[in-house]
């Protein structure tokens, strides 16, 4: 598992909202349909609103919708909003002493792999992901 659980929730929620296109979606609906814990999902959705990927509306007819088109939302944007700009930095094992001067046994390989993953996430969009997984997302 490369992404944090928070980022996984964010991706699943954004895909669900994107597939529902024009209507406002309640957090409860996303939670029930995607099998995501509602309190945790609520925090993720608020982070996505603050990050500018979602907009929210309170009250009757309220909920969440995309703030920008899915083809303008990159995977790296989602990860950075949820996990921070340094989401892929650091030791793959979480060893605090690992670094350029004191590398763990996989440090150099991880740095190359991390850079490749970052490159992929920078050039892939929510729309591209939706094209692949859309048939598996039920919004009815």
C-alpha positions in Angstrom: 0.0 0.0 0.0 1.7 3.2 -1.2 -0.9 5.7 -0.4 -2.1 6.6 3.1 -5.6 5.5 4.0 -6.5 9.2 3.9 -5.4 9.5 0.3 -7.2 6.3 -0.6 -10.4 7.7 0.9 -9.9 10.9 -1.0 -9.4 9.1 -4.3 -12.5 7.0 -3.8 -14.6 9.9 -2.8 -13.5 12.1 -5.7 -14.2 9.3 -8.1 -17.7 8.8 -6.7 -18.4 12.5 -6.9 -17.0 12.8 -10.4 -19.1 9.9 -11.6 -22.2 11.6 -10.1 -21.2 14.7 -12.2 -23.7 17.6 -11.8 -25.5 16.8 -8.5 -24.4 17.5 -5.0 -23.5 14.3 -3.1 -23.9 13.8 0.6 -21.0 12.4 2.6 -23.3 9.8 4.0 -24.1 8.5 0.5 -20.4 8.3 -0.4 -19.8 6.5 2.9 -22.5 4.0 2.4 -21.9 3.3 -1.3 -18.1 3.1 -1.0 -17.9 1.4 2.4 -15.9 4.3 4.0 -16.1 5.3 7.6 -18.3 8.5 7.7 -16.4 10.5 10.5 -13.1 9.9 8.8 -14.5 10.6 5.3 -16.0 13.9 6.5 -12.5 15.1 7.5 -11.1 14.1 4.2 -13.9 15.9 2.3 -13.3 19.1 4.2 -9.6 18.9 3.4 -10.5 18.5 -0.3 -12.8 21.6 0.0 -10.0 23.6 1.6 -7.6 22.4 -1.0 -9.9 23.6 -3.8 -10.8 20.3 -5.4 -14.4 20.2 -4.0 -17.0 22.7 -3.2 -19.6 22.2 -0.5 -23.1 23.5 0.2 -24.9 23.2 3.5 -28.6 22.7 4.0 -31.3 21.2 1.9 -30.0 20.1 -1.5 -26.4 20.5 -0.2 -23.5 18.2 -0.3 -20.2 18.0 -2.2 -19.4 18.5 -5.9 -16.2 19.0 -7.8 -14.8 22.5 -7.8 -12.8 21.9 -11.0 -13.3 19.5 -13.9 -11.8 16.0 -13.3 -9.4 16.4 -16.2 -7.8 19.3 -14.3 -7.3 17.4 -11.1 -4.0 15.5 -10.9 -3.4 12.5 -8.7 -0.4 14.4 -7.1 -2.7 17.3 -6.2 -5.0 14.9 -4.3 -2.1 13.3 -2.4 -0.5 16.7 -1.6 -3.7 18.1 -0.2 -4.3 15.1 2.0 -0.8 13.9 3.0 1.3 17.1 2.4 3.9 18.1 -0.1 6.4 15.6 1.2 4.1 12.6 0.9 6.7 10.5 -1.0 9.7 11.9 0.8 11.7 10.0 3.4 12.7 6.4 4.0 10.3 3.8 2.6 10.7 2.0 6.0 10.2 5.2 8.0 13.7 5.1 9.5 14.5 8.6 10.7 18.2 8.2 10.4 18.0 7.1 6.7 19.2 9.7 4.2 21.9 10.5 1.6 24.7 10.3 4.2 23.3 7.2 6.1 21.2 5.3 3.6 19.3 2.1 4.4 19.8 -0.9 2.1 17.0 0.2 -0.3 17.5 4.0 -0.1 18.9 4.6 -3.6 16.4 2.2 -5.3 13.5 3.8 -3.4 14.6 7.3 -4.4 14.5 6.3 -8.1 11.1 4.5 -7.7 9.7 7.5 -5.7 10.7 9.9 -8.5 9.0 7.6 -11.1 5.8 7.4 -9.0 5.7 11.1 -8.5 6.1 11.6 -12.2 3.2 9.3 -12.9 1.0 11.0 -10.3 1.9 14.4 -11.8 0.7 13.4 -15.3 -2.4 11.4 -14.5 -5.8 13.0 -13.8 -9.0 12.1 -12.0 -10.7 11.9 -15.4 -8.2 9.2 -16.6 -8.7 7.2 -13.4 -12.4 7.6 -13.8 -12.3 6.2 -17.3 -10.8 3.0 -16.0 -12.8 2.5 -12.8 -16.1 4.1 -13.7 -17.9 0.8 -14.5 -17.1 -0.4 -11.0 -18.6 2.6 -9.2 -22.3 2.3 -8.5 -24.0 5.6 -7.9 -27.6 4.2 -8.0 
